[in-house]
Amino acid sequence: MNYSYVSHLYCPKCSQTYDSDQVHNLCQCGSPLLVSYDLHTLKKDWKRDDVSTREASLWRYHELLPVKDRSSVITLGEGMTPLLTMHKSGIDMGIPQLMMKDEGIVPTGSFKARGAAVGVSKAKELGITELGMPTNGNAGAAWSLYAARAGISSTIVMPVDAPKITRNECAISGAHLFLVNGLISDAGKMVGQAVQERGMYDVSTLKEPYRIEGKKTMGLELAEQLQWQVPDVILYPTGGGVGLIGIYKALRELQELGWIDSEKMPRLVAVQSEGCAPIYEAWKNGQTSSVFWPNSETIAFGINVPKALGDFLVLDALYETDGCSVTVSDDTLLEEQQRIAEMEGAFVCPEGAAAFAAARQLRKQDWIQEDDQVVVLNTGAGIKYPDTVDVHVPTLEPGETLPTV
Amino acid sequence: MNYSYVSHLYCPKCSQTYDSDQVHNLCQCGSPLLVSYDLHTLKKDWKRDDVSTREASLWRYHELLPVKDRSSVITLGEGMTPLLTMHKSGIDMGIPQLMMKDEGIVPTGSFKARGAAVGVSKAKELGITELGMPTNGNAGAAWSLYAARAGISSTIVMPVDAPKITRNECAISGAHLFLVNGLISDAGKMVGQAVQERGMYDVSTLKEPYRIEGKKTMGLELAEQLQWQVPDVILYPTGGGVGLIGIYKALRELQELGWIDSEKMPRLVAVQSEGCAPIYEAWKNGQTSSVFWPNSETIAFGINVPKALGDFLVLDALYETDGCSVTVSDDTLLEEQQRIAEMEGAFVCPEGAAAFAAARQLRKQDWIQEDDQVVVLNTGAGIKYPDTVDVHVPTLEPGETLPTV
């Protein structure tokens, strides 16, 4: 019984393999690397009932994670987020079996915590002492806080427009934080230069193989929370798409372990913004990779990614599961955000709201059927985005009578 | 096997009892009411191992909660927050066994979610359709969101100085929100008038009996997470003190059930701000109730409560457990907040930071011993308080080289 059943790294493009005990970033061919496990042995050693009494964090699946030594684990208690029924909004949309997996209920308030927890833990295990990354905000916040816990120094570059609270998170953790008067792609170039010249570990999206393993746990948890069934549809707000790739990978691994039905996969939906829709465009045209989206803009900052390194993996997952991609306007997602709060008491992030709006749209188009079981991933807490809510509140003087409404 | 073993309400001051199937607020004598359970029967029906495989939310303890019908439960997945080791800061303070129970990892980002979940569920079960409350921000946010989920209308009044993000939470839930150019006590008077004139349900702190039952679950979880042991010391940032009263009540109930040792109680510490320290003053003078603290002021807004309705219960818990009260300055708590982020990767709220600073102080005074197991309650996520962190970050132009540090 090993703590991890990780076996090696492999390239999903050219099939080259690499040693997972050494530091690797991209494949020689330029593709992201993925992590492989000895599922054959694991299938004999591990039963799904074994996890039911474990602690409520993503580390309950440590056999399927890349960290080999328990003592390398850097945790703030992330994972096993709630899977909630969305009864009123589901009825409203004509999807009675609508559910939300709420990734706002994690350290740092966004699903980026999963990737950071596993990525930083593995970086520590590999002896990394300094990491660097560009970010739209939430990933930088998560990685700098987990890096602080691990004693790893971090250098973070984010656009000046990124959510302000994520600056605070980076700054208070002691990260070396810089703003750039530009986009995440500008930040990426500056980090790339620093990586080359100074030898820090590049933890940009998919440039190291372990973030995706953290995100993968959303899929593992979802299957467990549905008693080892999968839903009919999963909607995921897609920027870099790591979570979608991760969920797909998780479900394939569970199929190989025999923990879920090998015949049924959920139809995966990549939800994008009208102002930044490279995956949508590629999917619509049946292409296997996307084209850089110029002048991208959306209030859902987390999905403002003009060209994702893992686009081909996202598209592959859509095609393999009979999924699709849809776009949502900023106005539509803001309306949906308010509706979800009023009906369900859940203050979701703009990206999550986009995914709910997409569910409504796909139901109208009958792509989602009334009896489908549908799960929306809300990737963060609404409280991280105070500027997306317009508040007009009357101010009274002490002793005044409350106006009737 | 009942879903709940609630038996009745009772007054901790005059011992009067009340029917828990009817709507009650305060006792005739003016005291808050507490909830009693049929622990004698429950002890026979329920074993502590029964909870280990239940869902990771506070509802895993439904037998010890007041909601009688499972269908009344209004949940956003709150509870079973992480209990984290705080190794580096513990060593730094001379308390190697320092831990944090992180109440930032809940819906709405603060521990107020626990009280709201149980309070709103019971209100729904009792047929309430409209509730009202004054708030310093976080409680109003939590209650209005849970009320929205329950289909209950809410009226919330908060000081203009309350954290801005909590306004957004109330507003987006559809609550009737008003600001008052004054303190929570001013808000309280205005709500009190509306309650009398319009008959809405008053859910001010301790004016209904069920919020404390939600908060109580922090104590239940803590005991379970420590394998049904209790720590030596628990530090709790104390405003209204409901959480401290709740934890004390939880541990007494677990003792009666025989789930924890009946001889050992943790020493409870009520942490206050130097700018608002009524409980501290009362404790220092051996009194059983507190005096209104005029012109109170602290950056830790959640513990800015000049006179708590449950002060006598807080003080009783301190005396009964050989606990104490301490005060912390705003400067000290801000320093501690940064230290905890840099050392542990945890961005705690100002109130939680105050409790860590208090632990450091009590260790220096040798009130906490080196071998004590010490738990700090962090009552909310730091991301809800963007203004407490001063950030000075250089802004670069695209293409610039990152400065070396």
Chai-1 contact restraints between the chains, C-beta under 6 A:
chainA,res_idxA,chainB,res_idxB,connection_type,confidence,min_distance_angstrom,max_distance_angstrom,comment,restraint_id
A,S52,B,T53,contact,1.0,0.0,6.0,A-B,restraint_1
A,T53,B,S52,contact,1.0,0.0,6.0,A-B,restraint_2
A,T53,B,T53,contact,1.0,0.0,6.0,A-B,restraint_3
A,A56,B,A56,contact,1.0,0.0,6.0,A-B,restraint_4
A,A56,B,M80,contact,1.0,0.0,6.0,A-B,restraint_5
A,G77,B,P82,contact,1.0,0.0,6.0,A-B,restraint_6
A,G77,B,L84,contact,1.0,0.0,6.0,A-B,restraint_7
A,M80,B,A56,contact,1.0,0.0,6.0,A-B,restraint_8
A,P82,B,G77,contact,1.0,0.0,6.0,A-B,restraint_9
A,L84,B,G77,contact,1.0,0.0,6.0,A-B,restraint_10
A,G109,B,I383,contact,1.0,0.0,6.0,A-B,restraint_11
A,L145,B,G345,contact,1.0,0.0,6.0,A-B,restraint_12
A,Y146,B,G345,contact,1.0,0.0,6.0,A-B,restraint_13
A,A148,B,E342,contact,1.0,0.0,6.0,A-B,restraint_14
A,A148,B,G345,contact,1.0,0.0,6.0,A-B,restraint_15
A,R149,B,E344,contact,1.0,0.0,6.0,A-B,restraint_16
A,R149,B,G345,contact,1.0,0.0,6.0,A-B,restraint_17
A,V160,B,T395,contact,1.0,0.0,6.0,A-B,restraint_18
A,I165,B,I383,contact,1.0,0.0,6.0,A-B,restraint_19
A,I165,B,P386,contact,1.0,0.0,6.0,A-B,restraint_20
A,R167,B,V391,contact,1.0,0.0,6.0,A-B,restraint_21
A,N168,B,P386,contact,1.0,0.0,6.0,A-B,restraint_22
A,N168,B,V389,contact,1.0,0.0,6.0,A-B,restraint_23
A,N168,B,V391,contact,1.0,0.0,6.0,A-B,restraint_24
A,E169,B,F347,contact,1.0,0.0,6.0,A-B,restraint_25
A,A171,B,V391,contact,1.0,0.0,6.0,A-B,restraint_26
A,I172,B,Q338,contact,1.0,0.0,6.0,A-B,restraint_27
A,I172,B,A341,contact,1.0,0.0,6.0,A-B,restraint_28
A,I172,B,F347,contact,1.0,0.0,6.0,A-B,restraint_29
A,I172,B,V389,contact,1.0,0.0,6.0,A-B,restraint_30
A,S173,B,A341,contact,1.0,0.0,6.0,A-B,restraint_31
A,G174,B,E342,contact,1.0,0.0,6.0,A-B,restraint_32
A,H176,B,V405,contact,1.0,0.0,6.0,A-B,restraint_33
A,L177,B,V393,contact,1.0,0.0,6.0,A-B,restraint_34
A,F178,B,P394,contact,1.0,0.0,6.0,A-B,restraint_35
A,F178,B,L396,contact,1.0,0.0,6.0,A-B,restraint_36
A,L179,B,V393,contact,1.0,0.0,6.0,A-B,restraint_37
A,L179,B,T395,contact,1.0,0.0,6.0,A-B,restraint_38
A,V180,B,L396,contact,1.0,0.0,6.0,A-B,restraint_39
A,N181,B,T395,contact,1.0,0.0,6.0,A-B,restraint_40
A,N181,B,E397,contact,1.0,0.0,6.0,A-B,restraint_41
A,G182,B,P398,contact,1.0,0.0,6.0,A-B,restraint_42
A,D186,B,P398,contact,1.0,0.0,6.0,A-B,restraint_43
A,M190,B,L402,contact,1.0,0.0,6.0,A-B,restraint_44
A,A194,B,L402,contact,1.0,0.0,6.0,A-B,restraint_45
A,Q338,B,I172,contact,1.0,0.0,6.0,A-B,restraint_46
A,A341,B,I172,contact,1.0,0.0,6.0,A-B,restraint_47
A,A341,B,S173,contact,1.0,0.0,6.0,A-B,restraint_48
A,E342,B,A148,contact,1.0,0.0,6.0,A-B,restraint_49
A,E342,B,G174,contact,1.0,0.0,6.0,A-B,restraint_50
A,E344,B,R149,contact,1.0,0.0,6.0,A-B,restraint_51
A,G345,B,L145,contact,1.0,0.0,6.0,A-B,restraint_52
A,G345,B,Y146,contact,1.0,0.0,6.0,A-B,restraint_53
A,G345,B,A148,contact,1.0,0.0,6.0,A-B,restraint_54
A,G345,B,R149,contact,1.0,0.0,6.0,A-B,restraint_55
A,F347,B,E169,contact,1.0,0.0,6.0,A-B,restraint_56
A,F347,B,I172,contact,1.0,0.0,6.0,A-B,restraint_57
A,I383,B,G109,contact,1.0,0.0,6.0,A-B,restraint_58
A,I383,B,I165,contact,1.0,0.0,6.0,A-B,restraint_59
A,I383,B,K384,contact,1.0,0.0,6.0,A-B,restraint_60
A,K384,B,I383,contact,1.0,0.0,6.0,A-B,restraint_61
A,P386,B,I165,contact,1.0,0.0,6.0,A-B,restraint_62
A,P386,B,N168,contact,1.0,0.0,6.0,A-B,restraint_63
A,V389,B,N168,contact,1.0,0.0,6.0,A-B,restraint_64
A,V389,B,I172,contact,1.0,0.0,6.0,A-B,restraint_65
A,V391,B,R167,contact,1.0,0.0,6.0,A-B,restraint_66
A,V391,B,N168,contact,1.0,0.0,6.0,A-B,restraint_67
A,V391,B,A171,contact,1.0,0.0,6.0,A-B,restraint_68
A,V393,B,L177,contact,1.0,0.0,6.0,A-B,restraint_69
A,V393,B,L179,contact,1.0,0.0,6.0,A-B,restraint_70
A,P394,B,F178,contact,1.0,0.0,6.0,A-B,restraint_71
A,T395,B,V160,contact,1.0,0.0,6.0,A-B,restraint_72
A,T395,B,L179,contact,1.0,0.0,6.0,A-B,restraint_73
A,T395,B,N181,contact,1.0,0.0,6.0,A-B,restraint_74
A,L396,B,F178,contact,1.0,0.0,6.0,A-B,restraint_75
A,L396,B,V180,contact,1.0,0.0,6.0,A-B,restraint_76
A,E397,B,N181,contact,1.0,0.0,6.0,A-B,restraint_77
A,P398,B,G182,contact,1.0,0.0,6.0,A-B,restraint_78
A,P398,B,D186,contact,1.0,0.0,6.0,A-B,restraint_79
A,L402,B,M190,contact,1.0,0.0,6.0,A-B,restraint_80
A,L402,B,A194,contact,1.0,0.0,6.0,A-B,restraint_81
A,V405,B,H176,contact,1.0,0.0,6.0,A-B,restraint_82
